[in-house]
Amino acid sequence: MTVKEKIAERSQLCQSIREIIVDRLMLDISADFISNDQPLVGRGLELDSIDSLEISVAVNMEMDVTITDEDSTTIFSSINHLADFIEKARERADEE
């Protein structure tokens, strides 16, 4: 895979995550309003633990990636952290 393809794939993944968040949480904002480094929990989007749980369920259903409680503290800090987690989970699944 070329660098351009990797960048495009990562960009699409981040966009999909933003759309999942906006759709599942019924936020009254555009997915494009959320930046990839913007904090999701607390300051930033001000999501709470219930919102994180809903996102976890959506990611599991739509991307076939399971997020556990022990993972959630770090990965919900931004779209980029969540995308990193999803990419690594997919890599592990491909290796199995």
VOROMI-248156 format. One record per residue: residue number from 0; residue in one letter; x, y, z of N, C-alpha, C, CB in turn. Coordinates in steps of 0.05 Angstrom, whole numbers. Glycine has a CB too. Layout:
N
<NUM,'a',<X,Y,Z>,<X,Y,Z>,<X,Y,Z>,<X,Y,Z>>
...
This chain:
96
<0,'m',<17,-23,0>,<0,0,0>,<18,25,0>,<-19,0,25>>
<1,'t',<12,44,-17>,<28,68,-19>,<21,87,4>,<22,82,-46>>
<2,'v',<38,107,8>,<33,127,29>,<7,141,24>,<57,146,30>>
<3,'k',<2,149,-1>,<-23,163,-7>,<-47,146,0>,<-23,170,-37>>
<4,'e',<-46,120,-5>,<-68,102,1>,<-72,100,31>,<-63,74,-12>>
<5,'k',<-50,98,46>,<-51,97,75>,<-64,122,86>,<-23,93,87>>
<6,'i',<-56,145,75>,<-67,171,85>,<-97,172,79>,<-52,194,71>>
<7,'a',<-104,164,55>,<-133,164,47>,<-149,145,65>,<-136,157,18>>
<8,'e',<-138,122,70>,<-151,102,87>,<-155,113,116>,<-136,76,88>>
<9,'r',<-134,125,126>,<-135,137,153>,<-156,160,154>,<-107,147,162>>
<10,'s',<-156,176,134>,<-174,198,133>,<-203,188,132>,<-169,216,108>>
<11,'q',<-208,167,117>,<-235,155,115>,<-243,143,142>,<-236,134,93>>
<12,'l',<-224,130,155>,<-230,118,181>,<-238,140,201>,<-206,102,192>>
<13,'c',<-223,161,202>,<-229,184,220>,<-256,196,214>,<-207,205,219>>
<14,'q',<-262,199,189>,<-288,210,180>,<-310,191,189>,<-289,214,150>>
<15,'s',<-307,165,186>,<-327,146,194>,<-332,147,224>,<-318,117,186>>
<16,'i',<-310,149,239>,<-313,151,269>,<-329,177,276>,<-285,152,282>>
<17,'r',<-322,199,264>,<-336,224,270>,<-366,221,263>,<-324,248,254>>
<18,'e',<-372,208,240>,<-400,204,233>,<-415,186,252>,<-402,193,204>>
<19,'i',<-401,165,261>,<-413,147,281>,<-420,163,306>,<-394,123,288>>
<20,'i',<-401,179,316>,<-406,195,340>,<-430,213,336>,<-381,211,347>>
<21,'v',<-431,228,315>,<-453,247,310>,<-479,232,307>,<-447,264,285>>
<22,'d',<-480,211,292>,<-505,196,288>,<-514,182,313>,<-501,175,266>>
<23,'r',<-497,167,326>,<-505,151,349>,<-513,168,373>,<-483,132,358>>
<24,'l',<-499,191,376>,<-505,208,399>,<-525,230,392>,<-480,220,410>>
<25,'m',<-534,229,367>,<-554,249,357>,<-545,277,364>,<-581,243,369>>
<26,'l',<-520,283,358>,<-509,310,362>,<-519,329,341>,<-478,309,363>>
<27,'d',<-524,353,349>,<-534,373,330>,<-511,389,318>,<-554,392,344>>
<28,'i',<-491,374,308>,<-468,386,295>,<-460,369,270>,<-444,388,314>>
<29,'s',<-445,380,253>,<-434,366,230>,<-411,349,239>,<-426,385,207>>
<30,'a',<-407,326,227>,<-384,308,234>,<-358,323,228>,<-385,282,218>>
<31,'d',<-358,341,208>,<-335,356,201>,<-327,376,223>,<-339,370,175>>
<32,'f',<-345,383,241>,<-340,401,263>,<-320,390,283>,<-366,409,277>>
<33,'i',<-319,363,284>,<-301,350,303>,<-274,346,291>,<-313,322,312>>
<34,'s',<-253,356,304>,<-226,353,294>,<-215,326,304>,<-207,377,302>>
<35,'n',<-195,316,290>,<-183,290,297>,<-168,291,324>,<-164,281,276>>
<36,'d',<-160,314,333>,<-145,316,359>,<-162,328,381>,<-120,332,355>>
<37,'q',<-186,335,375>,<-204,347,395>,<-210,327,418>,<-229,358,382>>
<38,'p',<-208,335,443>,<-216,317,464>,<-245,310,462>,<-210,330,492>>
<39,'l',<-251,285,467>,<-279,276,464>,<-293,276,492>,<-280,248,453>>
<40,'v',<-280,266,512>,<-291,264,539>,<-282,288,555>,<-283,237,553>>
<41,'g',<-300,299,571>,<-293,322,587>,<-294,347,570>,<-265,319,600>>
<42,'r',<-273,363,572>,<-272,387,555>,<-272,378,525>,<-247,405,561>>
<43,'g',<-277,395,507>,<-279,387,479>,<-308,382,473>,<-262,362,474>>
<44,'l',<-315,357,466>,<-343,350,460>,<-359,345,485>,<-344,325,443>>
<45,'e',<-346,343,508>,<-359,340,534>,<-376,314,535>,<-377,364,540>>
<46,'l',<-366,293,523>,<-380,267,525>,<-375,255,552>,<-370,248,502>>
<47,'d',<-394,238,560>,<-391,225,587>,<-388,195,583>,<-415,232,605>>
<48,'s',<-389,181,605>,<-384,152,603>,<-407,137,589>,<-382,140,632>>
<49,'i',<-431,147,590>,<-453,135,575>,<-449,139,545>,<-480,147,584>>
<50,'d',<-440,162,538>,<-434,168,509>,<-411,150,500>,<-426,197,505>>
<51,'s',<-391,146,516>,<-369,128,509>,<-378,99,505>,<-347,128,531>>
<52,'l',<-396,91,522>,<-408,64,519>,<-423,61,493>,<-426,57,543>>
<53,'e',<-438,81,486>,<-454,81,461>,<-435,80,437>,<-472,106,460>>
<54,'i',<-413,95,438>,<-394,95,417>,<-380,68,415>,<-372,117,421>>
<55,'s',<-374,56,438>,<-362,29,438>,<-380,9,424>,<-356,20,467>>
<56,'v',<-406,10,430>,<-425,-9,418>,<-426,-4,388>,<-453,-5,431>>
<57,'a',<-427,21,380>,<-428,28,351>,<-403,19,336>,<-432,58,347>>
<58,'v',<-380,23,348>,<-355,14,336>,<-354,-16,333>,<-330,24,352>>
<59,'n',<-364,-30,354>,<-365,-59,353>,<-383,-68,330>,<-375,-70,379>>
<60,'m',<-407,-56,328>,<-427,-64,308>,<-418,-57,279>,<-453,-51,314>>
<61,'e',<-407,-33,276>,<-401,-23,249>,<-373,-29,239>,<-405,6,248>>
<62,'m',<-354,-33,258>,<-327,-38,250>,<-316,-65,260>,<-309,-15,259>>
<63,'d',<-332,-79,274>,<-325,-106,285>,<-299,-104,302>,<-321,-125,262>>
<64,'v',<-298,-83,319>,<-276,-80,338>,<-288,-76,366>,<-258,-55,329>>
<65,'t',<-278,-92,384>,<-288,-91,412>,<-270,-73,429>,<-289,-119,424>>
<66,'i',<-283,-55,444>,<-270,-37,462>,<-278,-45,490>,<-277,-7,456>>
<67,'t',<-258,-50,507>,<-264,-58,535>,<-261,-34,553>,<-245,-81,544>>
<68,'d',<-270,-37,578>,<-267,-15,597>,<-238,-7,602>,<-279,-23,624>>
<69,'e',<-220,-27,601>,<-192,-20,606>,<-180,-4,583>,<-176,-46,611>>
<70,'d',<-191,-7,559>,<-181,8,536>,<-192,37,535>,<-189,-6,511>>
<71,'s',<-215,41,546>,<-231,65,541>,<-218,91,551>,<-257,62,553>>
<72,'t',<-203,90,573>,<-192,115,584>,<-175,130,563>,<-176,109,608>>
<73,'t',<-158,116,550>,<-139,128,531>,<-152,133,504>,<-115,111,528>>
<74,'i',<-166,113,493>,<-175,115,466>,<-197,136,461>,<-185,89,456>>
<75,'f',<-212,143,482>,<-233,163,478>,<-223,191,482>,<-256,157,497>>
<76,'s',<-196,194,483>,<-185,221,487>,<-187,237,461>,<-157,219,496>>
<77,'s',<-188,223,437>,<-191,238,412>,<-198,218,390>,<-165,253,405>>
<78,'i',<-206,229,367>,<-212,213,343>,<-187,198,335>,<-223,230,320>>
<79,'n',<-164,211,336>,<-139,198,328>,<-132,174,346>,<-116,218,329>>
<80,'h',<-136,177,372>,<-131,154,390>,<-150,131,384>,<-133,163,419>>
<81,'l',<-175,137,379>,<-194,117,372>,<-187,103,346>,<-222,128,371>>
<82,'a',<-179,119,326>,<-170,108,300>,<-146,90,304>,<-165,130,280>>
<83,'d',<-127,99,320>,<-103,82,325>,<-111,55,337>,<-84,97,345>>
<84,'f',<-129,55,356>,<-138,31,369>,<-152,12,348>,<-158,37,392>>
<85,'i',<-169,24,332>,<-183,8,311>,<-163,-4,291>,<-204,25,296>>
<86,'e',<-144,12,282>,<-124,1,263>,<-108,-22,276>,<-105,23,255>>
<87,'k',<-100,-19,301>,<-85,-40,314>,<-102,-65,318>,<-74,-30,341>>
<88,'a',<-127,-61,325>,<-145,-84,329>,<-149,-99,303>,<-172,-75,340>>
<89,'r',<-151,-84,281>,<-154,-97,254>,<-129,-112,246>,<-161,-76,233>>
<90,'e',<-106,-100,252>,<-80,-114,246>,<-78,-140,262>,<-56,-95,253>>
<91,'r',<-85,-140,287>,<-85,-164,304>,<-104,-185,293>,<-92,-158,333>>
<92,'a',<-127,-176,284>,<-147,-195,273>,<-137,-207,247>,<-174,-181,268>>
<93,'d',<-123,-191,231>,<-112,-201,205>,<-90,-222,210>,<-101,-178,189>>
<94,'e',<-75,-219,232>,<-53,-237,238>,<-63,-264,248>,<-35,-225,259>>
<95,'e',<-87,-265,259>,<-98,-290,270>,<-108,-308,249>,<-119,-284,289>>
